[in-house]
Amino acid sequence: MSERTEPAERTRSHRLRPMVGRDPQEPHRAATPLELLFDLTFVVAFGVAGEQFAHLIAEGHLGSGLAGFTFAMFSIIWAWINFTWFASAYDTDDWIYRITTMVQMVGVVIMTLGMPQMFASIDRGVELDNSVMVSGYIVMRVAMVFQWLRAARNDPAHRSAALTFALTLVLAQIGWVAVVIAPLTVEQAFAVGAVLILVEMTGPVIAERYKGGTPWHVHHIVERHGLLVIITLGEGVIGTVASLSAVVGRQGWSLNAILVAIAGIGLTFGLWWVYYMIPSAEVLSVFRGRSIVWALSHIPLFASLAAVGASLHVAAYYIDDAAHISAKSTVLTVATPVAVYLLLVYMLYAYLVRVPDPFHLFLLAATGATLALAVVLAQGGVSMAWCLIVVMVAPVVTVVGYEAIGHRHQSRALAISLGTEQR
């Protein structure tokens, strides 16, 4: 068995120490101050991506905005997921680990600075200008390769898995360098990027399922993903402030201003409440093999949350008469990512628990009807503030259903799923 770093030893200094796997059963394992500092760079990245996305949607350029946002979201979220799972298994918190993490933070900043050019080039539709953004991504990934090679050297028990991660990252980064150098059109760049994304995503699958895996900590991983949900929801708060500022700027403090404030914060709060109903830690503690799909499903989940924040910016553009889309299109812009997020939460729950619950179908139908009502109201000329209030009710449907009945269904389903009760 490989030597493990004891928590007491870790607190004395940040001197160099062997990067051996941490104990996956370590008690009281929580997010570290360094991880929270690392997350701050992603706050900015989500903000810039959402701002660029909102601007293009408001201009009526949905296709360009969606393409740029998809590219940005994958780059941001995938890099975060890779770092987080590595940290869960190998956080030595020595000076080399800290410096390497700082390099990755620099990479996030560089990538963020390149987003406006990337979005603009997609909108022009000629040659993709993603050199700065991809360069920042490469900086992050090269630092990550160094971390995996260090783990492979110091932790023989998990060397095969660590080398698999490092190899797939190196192969993918060679491809990303080629993307930066070669003059590719938007279509060509996305085609090559799709292949490189597939290469990067094969690493965790092969390493965790066929190469012995890594000693990641269930409760730490679940907490970290929950924290990024909160960070991503921050875009909803920013979008609310933008919408509220637009209303107050045009009408002063009025009923509409109050409604927009309630709708934006209520929507953000409801989406947060819904996420924490998923029994991720309980299931993954027993079925670690379900972690890969669980982690990958968070890519569209985080992206949809970020899109909710961006869509509230679009609502602000509309209220301020700066949007070139209709009221119906604006409400659809808000309702669609809300619908995607809620559907993903139900799908993730179903994948983890694997006990059918017909009550969920009723809740999903009620949610869909609520969002459809908001769109119909917008088409009928109802004010944007009231339409946003109706959209806000969508996650409330799930919250009320869970608190009234669903929690009992979940307890029963978990008992069956985890083998503590006979079917």
C-alpha positions in Angstrom: 0.0 0.0 0.0 1.3 3.4 -0.9 2.2 5.8 1.9 -0.4 8.5 2.5 0.0 12.0 3.7 -1.6 12.5 7.1 -3.6 15.7 7.6 -1.5 16.7 10.7 1.7 16.5 8.7 0.1 18.6 5.9 -0.6 21.5 8.2 3.0 22.2 9.3 4.6 23.6 6.2 4.5 23.6 2.4 7.8 21.8 1.9 8.2 19.4 -0.9 6.6 16.0 -0.2 5.8 12.8 -2.2 2.7 13.0 -4.3 1.0 9.8 -3.2 -2.7 9.2 -3.3 -4.7 10.6 -0.5 -7.0 8.4 1.5 -10.4 8.2 -0.3 -12.0 7.5 3.1 -10.4 10.5 4.9 -12.8 12.0 7.4 -13.9 15.6 7.3 -12.4 16.1 3.8 -13.5 19.5 2.5 -12.6 22.0 -0.2 -9.3 23.8 0.5 -8.6 27.5 0.4 -6.4 27.0 -2.7 -9.3 25.3 -4.5 -11.6 28.2 -3.6 -8.9 30.6 -4.9 -8.6 28.6 -8.1 -12.4 28.8 -8.6 -12.3 32.7 -8.6 -10.7 32.7 -12.0 -13.7 30.7 -13.3 -16.0 33.3 -11.9 -14.5 35.7 -14.4 -14.4 33.2 -17.2 -18.1 32.4 -16.8 -18.9 36.1 -16.7 -17.1 37.0 -19.9 -18.5 34.0 -21.8 -22.1 34.9 -20.6 -21.7 38.5 -21.5 -20.5 37.7 -25.1 -23.3 35.1 -25.5 -25.9 37.6 -24.3 -24.7 40.3 -26.6 -24.9 38.1 -29.7 -28.4 36.7 -28.8 -29.7 40.3 -28.2 -28.4 41.1 -31.7 -30.3 38.2 -33.1 -27.2 36.1 -33.8 -28.3 33.0 -31.9 -26.3 30.5 -34.0 -23.0 32.4 -33.6 -23.6 33.0 -29.9 -24.5 29.4 -29.2 -21.4 28.1 -31.1 -19.1 30.4 -29.2 -20.7 29.7 -25.9 -20.5 25.9 -26.4 -16.8 26.1 -27.2 -16.1 28.4 -24.2 -18.2 26.3 -21.8 -16.4 23.1 -22.7 -13.0 24.7 -22.3 -13.9 26.2 -18.9 -15.8 23.3 -17.4 -13.6 20.5 -18.6 -10.4 22.1 -17.3 -12.1 22.7 -14.0 -13.3 19.1 -13.7 -9.9 17.7 -14.5 -8.2 19.8 -11.9 -10.8 19.1 -9.3 -10.6 15.3 -9.7 -6.8 15.4 -9.6 -6.9 17.6 -6.5 -9.3 15.2 -4.8 -6.8 12.3 -5.3 -3.4 14.1 -5.1 -3.6 17.4 -3.3 -0.2 17.5 -1.5 -0.4 21.3 -0.9 3.4 21.6 -1.1 5.0 24.6 -2.9 5.3 22.8 -6.2 1.6 21.9 -6.2 0.7 25.5 -5.3 2.9 27.0 -8.0 1.5 24.6 -10.6 -2.0 25.6 -9.6 -1.1 29.2 -10.0 0.1 28.5 -13.5 -3.3 26.9 -14.3 -5.0 30.0 -12.9 -2.9 32.1 -15.3 -4.1 29.8 -18.1 -7.7 30.5 -17.2 -7.1 34.2 -17.3 -5.4 34.0 -20.7 -8.2 31.9 -22.0 -10.8 34.4 -20.7 -9.0 37.3 -22.4 -9.3 35.4 -25.7 -13.0 34.8 -25.6 -14.2 38.2 -27.1 -12.1 37.6 -30.2 -13.3 34.0 -30.5 -17.0 35.0 -30.3 -16.4 37.9 -32.8 -14.7 35.6 -35.3 -17.5 33.1 -35.2 -20.0 35.8 -35.7 -18.0 37.0 -38.8 -18.0 33.4 -40.0 -14.7 33.3 -41.9 -11.6 32.3 -40.0 -11.8 31.3 -36.3 -9.7 33.6 -34.1 -9.2 31.4 -31.1 -5.4 31.6 -30.7 -5.4 33.4 -27.4 -8.1 31.3 -25.9 -6.6 28.0 -27.0 -3.2 29.2 -25.8 -4.6 29.7 -22.3 -6.2 26.3 -22.4 -2.9 24.7 -23.4 -1.1 26.5 -20.5 -3.7 24.9 -18.1 -3.3 21.5 -19.6 0.5 21.5 -19.8 0.5 22.2 -16.0 -1.9 19.4 -15.6 0.3 17.0 -17.5 3.2 17.9 -15.1 0.9 17.1 -12.2 0.0 13.7 -13.5 3.6 12.8 -14.3 4.6 13.8 -10.8 1.8 11.5 -9.5 2.9 8.7 -11.7 6.5 9.0 -10.4 5.5 9.1 -6.7 2.5 6.7 -6.6 3.3 3.3 -8.0 -0.1 2.0 -7.0 -1.9 4.3 -9.4 0.9 4.9 -11.9 -0.9 3.3 -14.8 -3.9 5.5 -14.4 -1.8 8.7 -14.0 0.2 7.9 -17.1 -3.0 7.3 -19.0 -4.3 10.8 -18.0 -0.9 12.3 -19.0 -0.8 10.6 -22.4 -4.2 11.6 -23.5 -3.6 15.1 -22.4 -0.3 15.3 -24.4 -1.9 13.9 -27.5 -4.8 16.4 -27.3 -2.5 19.4 -26.7 -0.5 18.5 -29.8 -3.8 18.8 -31.7 -4.7 22.1 -30.0 -1.3 23.6 -30.9 -2.1 22.6 -34.5 -5.4 24.4 -34.2 -3.7 27.6 -33.1 -1.1 27.5 -35.9 -3.3 26.4 -38.8 -5.6 28.9 -40.4 -8.9 27.1 -40.0 -12.4 28.2 -40.9 -15.0 28.1 -38.1 -16.4 24.8 -39.5 -13.0 23.2 -39.8 -11.9 24.3 -36.3 -15.1 22.9 -34.7 -14.6 19.6 -36.5 -11.0 19.2 -35.4 -12.0 20.4 -31.9 -14.7 17.7 -31.6 -12.0 15.0 -32.3 -9.6 16.5 -29.7 -12.4 16.8 -27.2 -13.1 13.1 -27.7 -9.4 12.3 -27.2 -9.4 14.3 -23.9 -12.5 12.6 -22.6 -11.2 9.1 -23.3 -8.5 9.6 -20.6 -10.7 9.5 -17.5 -12.8 6.6 -18.9 -9.8 4.4 -19.6 -7.9 5.4 -16.5 -10.7 5.0 -14.0 -12.3 1.9 -15.5 -9.4 0.0 -16.9 -6.2 1.2 -15.3 -7.1 1.0 -11.6 -8.4 4.5 -11.2 -7.3 7.2 -8.7 -8.1 7.6 -5.0 -10.6 10.5 -5.3 -12.8 11.3 -2.4 -16.5 11.0 -2.9 -17.7 13.7 -0.5 -15.0 16.1 -1.5 -15.9 15.7 -5.2 -19.6 16.2 -4.5 -18.9 19.3 -2.5 -16.6 20.7 -5.1 -19.2 20.3 -7.9 -21.8 21.8 -5.6 -19.6 24.8 -5.1 -19.2 25.4 -8.8 -23.0 25.2 -9.1 -23.1 28.1 -6.7 -20.4 30.0 -8.6 -22.2 29.5 -11.9 -25.5 30.6 -10.3 -23.7 33.8 -9.5 -24.2 34.7 -13.2 -27.9 34.6 -12.4 -27.5 37.2 -9.7 -25.4 39.4 -12.1 -28.1 39.0 -14.7 -30.8 40.0 -12.2 -28.9 43.1 -11.3 -28.5 44.0 -15.0 -32.2 43.5 -15.6 -33.1 45.4 -12.5 -30.8 48.3 -13.4 -32.5 48.5 -16.9 -36.0 48.7 -15.3 -35.0 51.2 -12.7 -33.1 53.3 -15.3 -36.2 53.6 -17.4 -39.0 53.6 -14.9 -37.5 54.3 -11.5 -38.5 52.0 -8.6 -41.8 50.6 -9.6 -43.8 47.4 -9.5 -41.9 46.0 -12.5 -38.6 46.7 -10.8 -39.8 44.7 -7.7 -41.0 41.9 -9.9 -37.7 41.6 -11.8 -35.8 41.5 -8.5 -38.1 38.7 -7.2 -38.0 36.8 -10.5 -34.2 36.8 -10.9 -33.3 36.0 -7.3 -36.2 33.6 -6.9 -35.1 31.7 -10.1 -31.5 31.5 -9.0 -32.6 30.3 -5.5 -34.9 27.7 -6.9 -32.3 26.3 -9.3 -29.9 26.0 -6.4 -32.5 24.3 -4.2 -33.2 21.7 -7.0 -29.5 20.7 -7.4 -29.1 19.9 -3.8 -31.9 17.4 -3.9 -29.7 15.0 -5.9 -28.4 12.3 -3.6 -25.0 12.2 -5.3 -22.8 11.5 -2.2 -25.0 8.7 -1.0 -25.0 6.8 -4.3 -21.4 7.4 -5.4 -20.2 6.2 -2.0 -21.6 2.8 -2.9 -21.3 2.9 -6.7 -18.0 4.6 -7.5 -18.3 3.3 -11.1 -21.2 5.8 -11.8 -18.8 8.7 -11.2 -17.7 9.2 -14.8 -21.2 9.7 -16.2 -22.1 11.8 -13.2 -19.1 14.0 -13.8 -19.5 14.3 -17.6 -23.2 15.2 -17.1 -22.1 18.3 -15.2 -20.7 19.8 -18.3 -24.1 20.6 -19.9 -25.5 21.1 -16.4 -23.0 23.9 -15.6 -23.3 25.3 -19.1 -27.1 25.6 -18.8 -26.8 27.4 -15.5 -24.4 29.8 -17.0 -26.8 30.3 -19.9 -29.6 31.2 -17.4 -27.4 34.1 -16.2 -26.6 35.1 -19.8 -30.3 35.0 -20.7 -31.2 37.4 -17.8 -28.7 39.8 -19.4 -30.7 39.4 -22.7 -33.8 40.3 -20.7 -32.0 43.4 -19.5 -31.1 44.3 -23.1 -34.8 43.9 -24.1 -36.1 46.0 -21.2 -33.6 48.7 -22.1 -34.8 48.6 -25.8 -31.3 47.5 -26.8 -32.3 44.0 -28.1 -33.2 43.2 -31.7 -35.4 40.2 -30.8 -39.0 40.0 -29.8 -40.5 39.6 -26.3 -41.4 36.0 -27.1 -37.8 35.2 -28.2 -36.4 36.9 -25.1 -38.6 34.8 -22.8 -37.6 31.7 -24.8 -34.0 32.6 -24.3 -34.6 32.5 -20.5 -36.9 29.5 -20.4 -34.8 27.2 -22.6 -31.7 26.9 -20.4 -34.0 26.6 -17.3 -35.8 23.7 -19.0 -32.5 22.1 -20.0 -31.1 22.4 -16.5 -34.2 20.9 -14.8 -34.4 18.1 -17.3 -30.7 17.3 -16.7 -31.2 17.2 -12.9 -34.0 14.7 -13.3 -31.9 12.6 -15.7 -29.0 12.6 -13.4 -31.1 11.6 -10.5 -32.6 8.7 -12.6 -29.1 7.6 -13.6 -27.8 7.5 -10.0 -30.8 6.0 -8.2 -32.2 3.8 -11.0 -35.6 3.4 -9.3 -38.5 4.7 -11.5 -40.8 7.3 -10.0 -43.9 8.2 -12.0 -44.3 11.4 -9.8 -41.3 12.8 -11.6 -43.2 12.7 -14.9 -46.0 14.8 -13.4 -43.5 17.3 -12.1 -41.7 17.5 -15.4 -45.1 18.0 -17.2 -46.0 20.8 -14.8 -42.6 22.4 -15.3 -43.0 22.3 -19.1 -46.5 23.8 -18.9 -45.2 26.6 -16.6 -42.4 27.5 -19.1 -44.8 27.3 -22.0 -47.2 29.7 -20.2 -44.4 32.2 -19.9 -43.8 32.2 -23.6 -47.5 32.4 -24.4 -47.8 35.4 -22.1 -44.9 37.1 -23.8 -46.5 36.6 -27.2 -49.7 38.0 -25.8 -48.1 41.3 -24.8 -47.7 40.7 -21.0 -44.8 42.7 -19.6 -41.4 41.1 -19.4 -41.4 41.4 -15.6 -44.5 39.2 -15.2 -43.2 36.7 -17.8 -40.0 36.3 -15.7 -42.1 35.7 -12.6 -43.8 32.8 -14.4 -40.4 31.4 -15.5 -39.3 31.6 -11.8 -42.1 29.3 -10.9 -40.6 26.4 -13.0 -38.0 25.2 -10.4 -40.6 26.0 -7.6 -42.7 23.1 -9.0 -39.9 20.7 -8.2 -39.1 22.2 -4.9 -42.7 22.0 -3.7 -43.1 18.5 -5.1 -40.0 17.3 -3.3 -40.8 19.0 0.0 -44.4 17.8 0.0 -44.1 14.3 -1.3 -40.9 13.6 -3.2 -38.5 13.4 -0.2 -40.4 10.3 0.9 -40.2 8.8 -2.5 -36.4 9.5 -2.6 -35.8 7.9 0.8 -37.7 4.7 -0.4 -35.8 4.7 -3.7 -32.4 5.1 -2.0 -33.2 2.3 0.3 -33.9 0.0 -2.7 -31.0 1.3 -4.8 -28.4 1.0 -2.1 -29.6 -2.5 -1.1 -30.9 -1.7 2.3 -34.4 -2.7 1.4 -35.8 -5.5 -0.7 -37.8 -4.6 -3.8 
